[in-house]
């Protein structure tokens, strides 16, 4: 099978040097910057069962010709970008909001 049909995976190194693998679900560009919505990839089935299912949303910054994935520091900016991803992914994956 050709790799062009596989998942878009990225490895992120945290502040402590630990590597985490994510699948890129979506990416957007706004006037404020570029952003990605990521879903953790687990190789251990038990880790998958313990996952809370929340997306990881990061901003993409270019430094020395390389893209860096960084947390969104501003709460208002994060909420705005999270809302955009929520709407886009709900349409793409036919996600329905659950009533509480």
C-alpha distance (Angstrom), angle and dihedral (degrees) to the residues before:
residue distance angle dihedral
X1 . . .
X2 3.78 . .
X3 3.81 117.3 .
X4 3.81 90.8 -133.7
X5 3.80 87.6 76.2
X6 3.80 95.1 49.6
X7 3.77 129.6 97.3
X8 3.78 119.3 -76.1
X9 3.79 102.7 -115.1
X10 3.78 128.9 -175.1
X11 3.79 132.0 -176.7
X12 3.80 117.0 -139.2
X13 3.80 122.9 -164.3
X14 3.81 114.0 -149.2
X15 3.82 127.2 -146.4
X16 3.81 90.4 -87.8
X17 3.81 93.6 53.6
X18 3.82 95.4 -105.6
X19 3.80 116.2 143.2
X20 3.80 120.4 -133.7
X21 3.80 124.9 -173.8
X22 3.81 120.5 -142.1
X23 3.77 137.9 179.1
X24 3.80 113.9 -130.9
X25 3.81 105.5 -129.0
X26 3.79 98.1 175.6
X27 3.79 142.7 -10.8
X28 3.79 130.2 -158.2
X29 3.77 138.5 -178.2
X30 3.80 122.2 -148.8
X31 3.79 134.1 171.3
X32 3.82 86.7 -89.8
X33 3.81 97.8 52.0
X34 3.79 148.1 -76.6
X35 3.80 123.2 -53.0
X36 3.81 139.4 -176.8
X37 3.80 133.2 -156.7
X38 3.79 111.4 -144.8
X39 3.78 135.1 -170.6
X40 3.82 119.6 -157.1
X41 3.81 116.6 -111.0
X42 3.79 115.9 -142.2
X43 3.77 127.4 -164.1
X44 3.80 92.9 -174.2
X45 3.85 113.0 70.8
X46 3.81 90.9 -147.8
X47 3.82 90.7 59.0
X48 3.80 89.2 52.0
X49 3.80 91.1 53.1
X50 3.80 91.0 51.3
X51 3.83 94.2 49.3
X52 3.81 116.5 112.8
X53 3.82 92.4 -145.0
X54 3.79 95.8 -123.4
X55 3.77 120.4 147.0
X56 3.77 121.2 -121.2
X57 3.80 110.2 -133.4
X58 3.79 117.8 -164.4
X59 3.78 137.4 170.7
X60 3.80 120.7 -121.5
X61 3.81 116.1 -132.4
X62 3.78 125.2 179.1
X63 3.79 117.6 -134.0
X64 3.80 124.6 171.1
X65 3.80 90.7 -13.6
X66 3.81 93.4 -53.7
X67 3.79 128.7 106.6
X68 3.80 114.3 -122.3
X69 3.80 122.8 -163.7
X70 3.79 110.8 -141.0
X71 3.80 136.2 172.8
X72 3.79 117.8 -98.4
X73 3.80 103.8 -112.8
X74 3.82 99.2 -169.3
X75 3.83 112.4 79.1
X76 3.81 93.9 -152.9
X77 3.80 92.3 50.3
X78 3.81 90.1 47.6
X79 3.82 92.8 51.3
X80 3.82 91.3 48.8
X81 3.82 93.4 49.7
X82 3.82 92.9 42.6
X83 3.82 89.6 53.9
X84 3.82 91.2 51.6
X85 3.81 91.7 50.3
X86 3.80 92.0 45.5
X87 3.81 91.5 54.6
X88 3.81 93.9 44.1
X89 3.81 94.9 46.3
X90 3.80 92.9 44.8
X91 3.81 87.6 57.5
X92 3.81 94.8 43.7
X93 3.78 96.7 45.9
X94 3.81 98.9 28.6
X95 3.80 91.7 -120.3
X96 3.75 115.0 176.6
X97 3.77 121.2 -154.8
X98 3.79 112.2 -114.0
X99 3.76 117.9 -130.4
X100 3.78 113.3 -121.6
